[in-house]
Amino acid sequence: MNRVPLIDRSSTSPDRKSVLDAINGAFGATPNMFRAVANSPAALNSLWGSFGALGSGVLDPKLAEQIAVAVANRNACEYCLAAHTALGRKAGASAGEMREAQLGGSADPRTRAALQFALKLVDQRGQLDDADVSTLRSAGYDDEQIVEIVAHVALNLFTNYVNIALSVPLDFPAVTLSKAA
């Protein structure tokens, strides 16, 4: 059971309603995560603003969703894993690509490099070295893309923590967490 109320956009303050209406327009529904975050208008504005800013960034939406499922799987966030698997499919990823991404895998070496970088960032809490960034550059990523990968990881950590800590109920089809062999 959720640990904070899920804000109903039809009966909330005007500032929350306007953001929740925009979210509803983008998704065709108002996902429970946003309804939980709406308990804080500042957090809601931050979250929605980050989604919008990164959504118009240079990273391919498919890669962004693959990063999201890798981070969600690593943090055992069932909500984000379910949501981003569905969004990844809409962005053109196959079911197999999304399953592979959960563990940082991809048949594409460039995608695999980004996913492994993202997971190392999570595992080592940002404590990377020059070689980690050089490996990403060698895979064909420039500085703008590298910074956006870090930003996507940070955004997904925030959403993972919200959904896990506040026990936000799933409103996307469930996806099984993967464990490394």
C-alpha positions in Angstrom: 0.0 0.0 0.0 1.3 3.5 -0.9 2.8 5.5 2.0 1.6 8.9 0.8 -1.7 9.8 -0.8 -2.0 9.7 -4.6 -3.1 13.2 -5.5 -6.2 13.4 -7.7 -5.7 16.1 -10.3 -9.4 16.9 -10.4 -9.5 17.9 -6.7 -6.1 19.5 -5.9 -4.6 23.0 -5.9 -4.3 24.9 -9.2 -0.5 24.7 -9.3 -0.6 20.9 -8.9 -3.5 20.5 -11.3 -1.7 22.4 -14.1 1.3 20.1 -13.9 -0.8 16.9 -13.5 -2.9 18.0 -16.5 0.2 18.3 -18.6 1.4 14.9 -17.5 -2.0 13.4 -18.2 -1.9 14.9 -21.7 1.6 13.5 -22.3 0.7 10.0 -21.1 -3.0 9.8 -21.7 -3.3 9.1 -18.0 -1.7 10.3 -14.8 0.8 7.7 -13.6 0.7 6.9 -9.9 4.4 8.0 -9.5 3.5 11.6 -10.5 0.4 11.5 -8.3 2.6 10.5 -5.3 5.2 13.1 -6.1 2.4 15.7 -6.3 2.3 15.8 -2.5 5.2 18.3 -3.0 4.6 20.9 -5.8 8.3 21.7 -5.8 9.3 18.0 -6.3 6.6 17.6 -9.0 7.8 20.6 -10.9 11.4 19.4 -10.6 10.5 15.9 -11.8 8.3 17.0 -14.7 10.9 19.6 -15.7 13.6 17.0 -15.7 11.6 14.7 -17.9 10.9 17.5 -20.3 14.5 18.7 -20.5 16.0 15.3 -20.9 13.3 14.3 -23.4 14.5 17.0 -25.7 18.1 16.2 -25.2 20.5 14.5 -27.6 20.2 11.0 -26.4 17.9 8.7 -28.4 14.7 8.0 -26.5 15.3 4.3 -26.9 18.7 4.5 -25.2 17.2 6.7 -22.4 14.6 4.0 -21.7 17.2 1.3 -21.8 19.2 3.2 -19.2 16.1 3.6 -17.1 15.4 -0.1 -17.0 19.0 -0.9 -16.2 19.0 1.5 -13.3 15.5 0.3 -12.2 16.6 -3.3 -12.3 19.8 -2.6 -10.4 17.8 -0.8 -7.7 14.9 -3.4 -7.7 12.4 -0.7 -8.5 9.5 -2.7 -10.0 7.5 0.4 -10.7 10.2 2.1 -12.9 11.1 -1.3 -14.5 7.4 -1.7 -15.6 7.0 1.9 -16.7 10.2 2.2 -18.6 9.8 -1.2 -20.3 6.5 0.0 -21.7 8.0 3.3 -22.7 11.0 1.6 -24.2 8.7 -0.5 -26.4 7.0 2.7 -27.5 10.4 4.1 -28.3 11.2 1.2 -30.7 13.0 -1.3 -28.5 12.1 -4.9 -28.8 11.0 -6.9 -25.7 14.4 -8.7 -25.9 16.3 -5.5 -26.1 14.6 -4.2 -22.9 15.2 -7.5 -21.1 18.9 -7.4 -22.1 19.1 -3.8 -20.9 18.0 -4.7 -17.5 21.4 -6.2 -16.8 23.3 -3.7 -18.9 23.5 -5.8 -22.0 22.9 -5.0 -25.7 23.9 -6.6 -29.0 24.9 -3.0 -30.0 28.4 -2.3 -28.5 27.7 1.4 -28.3 24.5 0.9 -26.4 26.2 -1.7 -24.1 28.9 0.8 -23.3 26.4 3.4 -22.2 24.4 0.9 -20.1 27.5 -0.5 -18.4 28.7 3.1 -17.7 25.3 3.9 -16.2 25.3 0.8 -14.0 28.9 1.5 -12.8 27.8 5.0 -12.0 25.0 3.5 -9.8 27.1 0.8 -8.2 30.0 3.1 -7.4 27.8 6.1 -6.4 29.4 8.3 -9.0 33.0 7.4 -8.0 34.3 6.8 -11.5 37.7 7.4 -12.9 39.2 8.7 -16.1 39.2 5.3 -17.8 35.5 4.9 -17.3 34.8 8.2 -19.2 37.4 7.3 -21.8 35.7 4.0 -22.4 32.5 5.8 -23.1 34.2 8.3 -25.4 35.9 5.4 -27.3 32.4 4.0 -27.9 31.5 7.2 -29.7 29.9 9.4 -27.1 30.8 13.1 -26.9 30.8 15.2 -23.8 27.2 16.4 -24.2 26.0 12.8 -24.4 28.1 11.7 -21.5 26.6 14.4 -19.3 23.1 13.5 -20.4 23.8 9.8 -19.5 24.7 11.0 -16.0 21.6 13.1 -15.9 19.4 10.2 -16.9 20.9 8.1 -14.2 20.3 10.8 -11.6 16.7 11.3 -12.7 16.1 7.5 -12.5 17.6 7.3 -9.1 15.1 9.9 -7.9 12.2 8.1 -9.4 13.4 4.7 -8.1 13.7 6.1 -4.6 10.3 7.7 -4.8 8.6 4.5 -5.9 10.4 2.2 -3.6 10.4 4.4 -0.4 6.8 5.5 -0.9 5.5 2.1 -2.1 3.8 3.5 -5.2 1.4 1.0 -6.7 2.0 -0.3 -10.2 -0.2 1.1 -13.0 1.9 -0.4 -15.8 2.1 -4.1 -16.8 4.5 -5.8 -14.3 8.0 -6.9 -15.5 10.1 -9.5 -13.7 13.3 -8.2 -12.2 16.4 -9.9 -13.7 19.3 -11.3 -11.7 22.8 -11.5 -13.0 23.9 -15.1 -13.8 
